Amino acid sequence: MREMVWQPTLDRIAAANISEFTRRAETATGRTFAAYDELHRWSVTDPGAFWSLLADYFGVRMTPPAAPILRGGGDMLTARWFAGCRLNFAENLLAGAAPEAIALDFRNETGACRRVSYAELRAATGTLAAALRRAGVSAGDCVAGYLPNIVETVIAMLATTSIGAVWSSASPDFGTQSVVDRFGQIRPKVLFAADGYVYRGTEIDCLDRLAEVAAAIPSIELVVVVPYLRPSPDLSGVPRAILWTELTAATRDERLVFAELPFDHPVYVLYSSGTTGAPKCIVHGAGGSLLQHLKEHRLHVDLKLGDRIFYYTTCGWMMWNWLVSGLASGATVVLFDGAPFSPDPAVLWRMAEELKVTVFGTSAKYLAALEKAGLRPREQHDLSALRAILSTGSPLTEASFRYVYRDIKSDVLLASISGGTDIISSRSNAGASAWTSTPLTRKAAP
């Protein structure tokens, strides 16, 4: 018989978002859900009612439906969700908190930091969106990011999706051919990139690779460079390149306008791993991605207004998209750029202590490496704010479970989650049947 390693208190259960949602579902349906299994069973047997209630419960900003929530059956190929509804993905991410609340808290391995309020994030998004419109970007166009996990990446994504254009990103550690294999398929009109990045204490210049990418993809009309390593990088070798500050100089203080688009309008293009030939495009719709991320953040992770959510990720992994959607719940999204063990193995835990991180996301490999390094964060850091640790990338071993509860924190929800690029979210432990009718993705060229 296995021992129980953690159990939430009755007070924590009562205060959990999923407990409140269960009460809302009972009122809406006239049923009683005595256990989670009963709530889950209802969600997959009556998905139209479930997702409709979720949208209302989360206060999603969209025009009301002009037709049934679910049309065409309950399988992925024939289902049509929220037909007639219109929304904007960026608007819902930027409406989650008070203007003065902190939206983004950035750190990198060199100690650089930057804090951005929701008001500042909206203003920066409006400035860039106006500049993109002047550059000829419109709804349905593709915009790509070859960027580190920095504040500008979030702003570029929000500006792109506020217009109704489609965002796709890759990490700057990808080689030229890997980037061309991905972005070449979607034919982006604008490419955002940084002049370089820092990893394990080494500055890595990206301008030569950026020039090769820009030359190899003829659809790129404009390359926008973020001066991350140096204030005035030399862009003479990069075709059609301009600095971010130059692009936005003429559109400061322009009002942010959100394009209202169909529920299933594309918002992201992600890619398969490329292990069976060239990476395949996977297109994700705005409404489905928004609702799914809200569900996972608020009901599964118990994310609350004002929480601080962190996931160690690059912009080439779907966990970046998942993380940034924390804005829709009014949380502070914590961004970290650099190596997780640089300058030392405790760097992320110092950050967690300083920023009072409430949800800490990482990988099973990182936790195993942390234990091997002999680190005991609970002895060196105040992690009293931490309520959940999420691990993905590979299954978490029993040894790692014991390590977390022994050496990181004993009173914490440790969730070994699995997900994927194909659904831009986590998979249900209840099996594939839970996912056959979610309003999420379609595999196709954009």
Phi, psi and omega in degrees: 000128182282146178277150176276127182266337180199145175214133180291151177287163178297324178296319180293321178298315182297326183272356184291145178302322183292333176291318177295318180296322178300317178297321178296319180294322178296318178296318183290326186258344185073015180252169175243127178252097186284340181213163181302321181303324180290320176296316180297317181299318177297321184296330182261344176268337176228065187297327179300313179294321182296309183290329176296316179295321178300313181301319178290317182297321181277352181066037180298133180275105176201157177294150182294154182292141176260005183206174176306149182301319182237123178237148172087015176100183188253014178251162188297328187284329185248348184292140173231119188257138172049046179299134181092343178282148177228142181204174172230127183299311182296322179301318180291328177287330184267000182257011191277345187211171177294151184304324184278349180293153181278124180269314184231133174235110187255139171221154169225177189292343179274355181098358177296146180215155179203135182236130185232126178280167177298322178296316179294323179293319177297317181296315180295323178295318179297317179299313182289321179299318178297320179294321178294321177298318178297332179277001176096009179280134179222176182304134179094341175291158176256138176233134185243152177234123177247073200224154168288177180276076185235172183301318182300330179296317178295316180298317180297318178296314181295318178297317179299310185284338175296329178281335188098008172282169188251131184259140175216138185225156176220154181279147181291352175276356174290139176286169183305311185295323178298321179290316180296321178301327181272297186291334179299333180285329186264351177052065181293146176276326180231140176240122172265141179205163173255158178289344178172190179204172180242135177213126182054041175080002182250131174278128183242113181283136183249359190293324178296314178296322179299318178298320179294318179296313181298324180287331185274345182242097187293342180290340184289115180266339184210133174248121182252119187254128174270122179282085186270318181275324184216151186292332184224073180293151179278111183260011185298334181271356183256116182295139174060032185263147177212149177286149177309314183296326177291319181298320188265359185299326185268358186238018179297141176071012175285143185292139179282123181243132181256128176280122176276125188227162179304152182308320184264016177300136182299140178239323182228149163241121174247178188223147171292171190290337182088013180284342179240055183103198180298147177304139180262139178288139173232117185263131180245134180278153185294308185295316180294318179296318180298310182296318181296316180293320176300316180299313182292319181294311188275321183268320183275315184267345182064039179289134184236163178306128179088355176293166180236111186251132181231140168222129176285112185203161168256173180279001175264004182242143183296344178293338174295313179300318180297315181299311186296333177294350174301339176300325183295341178262006180075022179270165168270124178269121181265122180253136175229132178240126179136190180275140183289350178242023182235128009278354179202168185296344184268003189302317183287330181282329171297318178296318179298320178292312183298317185267359181055052180297133180260331177233121185244116181251139183204199180239160176297323180298320179296315181296321177295320179293325179296316178295319180298326179284354177078019182280137177234082186305327182296337181274337184251347189224146175275105181249032183297334180282342187287123180248336184213141171239125181249138180228133176212185185103321174196162181298143179277129182284163177299323179298321180289324174302313181296321179299314182300311184288336179274319192243351177251298177197135182278330182253081182206145172280115177255115185244117172270101187256158174228142182209208179177161179298326184294334179241003179045036184192196182262154177268152179280138174293343182284351177113174188295336183300334180290343188247005185287347184223031176275146185277062193251288197231165165215141180266119181187169168285146183292000000 
